[in-house]
């Protein structure tokens, strides 16, 4: 029996899991698939999981789960825990095993990059279809509810099956996978920070999908899971996959129909839904911050991370709402919420445009979240739910979700805050906005949002539009948008805590200025170079003006023939163009690609930059040139591009970007300069004296920064709230009483105006002097790299260097074991703590 439950992503950033039945294991059956006459078919194994109580008297949904490389079907069955959900919800799960394969590949990989494996009716994708047909023959399967998901190469093959059999697959969920038609080059090599993979252009992927779908073409709903820190399959793979599905079916990615973010079991995430084809979302993305290449939220395993939101639960929610047939989502509203004694009654209205509402569930969010309760429905769509035995003197936020008779589910809605009893006074979150950064048509907004308990969500509103959820990471928020219209723009930021406290801050207006040229100068190439209007690099391959290379200028004009350059902007951010028609926003001399360059982001010795690029004939490539290095290919997706490069020495760099379309027309543009090293470094902070006398803690130290220290705060205990200090110039002091005689960990954090922060840590007990922070880490050199304590170095990056000290630790492998001493925090060198 299907349990009486739902799961929703609540906009206050927590994932509610609804359960009302005891999990009882179902039945696993091992099966053999005999190869078919189709080209490339092979004998394959698969496991069928029948849910508890299966009798075959009614058709059930089918979920196909594909393993990744170095796995088999038993491993993915254990890691994803889909069997538990199948037992609760009443569906059949099938786990195919690749079993045997041709071509060079890692062990047990599905061949998503081999042409013989990815077309309808042949190879591996044809055999997966054959397994589905065999399961349909052996068991009672609902043909409108066949879904597929997988991890890594199984995620890539999930995309392949959706493209090859759009008339069979109702919807799919791609975990850490790759877009259709990509090659093996899309996978990173040994988690190298210097190679993100080489991807096809999105336009090419869309063309290949179109060709494969042919007359079966339909907008198959897709949910894309990915970790933003995946070091095997870069996040760009997920973005390209998203953009390809959007490009194929004309889905607007600029305006999500639903967006929320939050933190679950220590992992922050952002969930977005796009499109409204046939009355439902068509593309959804769930991107998680932190974990590596793994299935998230399931069991613990080599390629499974139990921390974070449960991808399997989220996938099933998605599958339930996306059957093969058209079924529009119901709608639900909350009209009132009333507290009485230790109960809260929530009322509202639910409706369905193409059927009837089957049930409405109401949950309560807050510091004491309450699991959902089924509401009483009346014939006119009104509902009422009463939740009792609630903790008193607290605030609650009602959340409602409606499900129709076709299992389509509404988006969750929230009502006004409800106070039960006399809740203690709640201080709303504090919101701070860092200086705004503008570059051409892009803006980057950053800041902090803090609360004495927990910030539930942070949102940004631009130009009075709708509020957009932004990710929170250790109290820091960030929002970036490009393609803004010329003129003055306004924005606001708000944060909400778990007790209904809301703080809204209005930021300073910023201006997007038209890039019209301001002056022109006629001079010789020699003098242009001397005046830094044309930059010449020692290699002779650098860009000259921002749209023409030095060598091109030299070939045309020599050293002494005068020619005109046009200036845009003011020094030191001015740009010089050799052709007025190449100046963005002034005029276009031809139909070359439209290109923008965003603000570079510098992390240690790495730079990440991106922007937008469009062309009516399709973008062939985007090349990026940093300093006097040779130009390198950037990753290109539907309307944008992204590039990263690491191991840059300290110094100032100039950035140039060239876009080429399918007809070999080019657009060149210089981006903003950036610096690796001293500029915009994190502040320094120290604890010079500390003492715990009786019940009082006294701390003192200094903090300094190359710009300005915006905030200094102290935390006593782990975890504890951050408290302000008394400042005098670079010195700070903290004195508080009321502590028990005990051992304490104290931390002081300094944050500068750019949002960069540094932390000093000390331990103290009654009468003790401060102790120095030191922590030991013993593991293989490869593990040191994966955990951020070291980085690849040396020729070919086959060696390992400690982060901070740069000490060479030897070969980068799993056999060489070293002990690193971390002191101060984040600085590593070989040795042990004394």
KAHUDA-V699488 format. One record per helix or strand of 3 or more residues. SS is the DSSP state (H for helix, E for strand). FROM is the first residue (numbers start at 1). LEN is the number of residues. If there is no record, write none. Layout:
ss & from & len
SS & FROM & LEN
SS & FROM & LEN
This chain:
ss & from & len
E & 7 & 4
E & 14 & 4
E & 27 & 7
E & 44 & 7
E & 60 & 7
H & 73 & 8
H & 82 & 8
E & 92 & 6
H & 115 & 3
H & 123 & 16
E & 141 & 11
H & 153 & 12
E & 171 & 5
H & 184 & 3
H & 202 & 15
E & 221 & 7
H & 235 & 15
E & 258 & 7
E & 267 & 8
E & 283 & 6
H & 311 & 10
E & 331 & 10
E & 343 & 9
E & 357 & 10
E & 370 & 5
E & 382 & 6
E & 394 & 11
E & 413 & 8
E & 430 & 4
E & 437 & 3
E & 442 & 9
E & 455 & 8
E & 468 & 3
E & 476 & 6
E & 487 & 3
E & 491 & 7
E & 502 & 5
E & 510 & 3
E & 519 & 5
H & 525 & 6
H & 550 & 8
E & 563 & 6
E & 575 & 3
H & 580 & 3
E & 601 & 3
E & 606 & 9
E & 619 & 8
E & 640 & 6
E & 651 & 11
E & 666 & 11
E & 684 & 10
E & 696 & 9
E & 709 & 8
E & 722 & 3
E & 726 & 3
E & 731 & 7
E & 744 & 9
E & 757 & 8
E & 775 & 6
H & 781 & 6
E & 790 & 4
H & 795 & 3
E & 799 & 4
E & 808 & 4
E & 817 & 6
E & 828 & 3
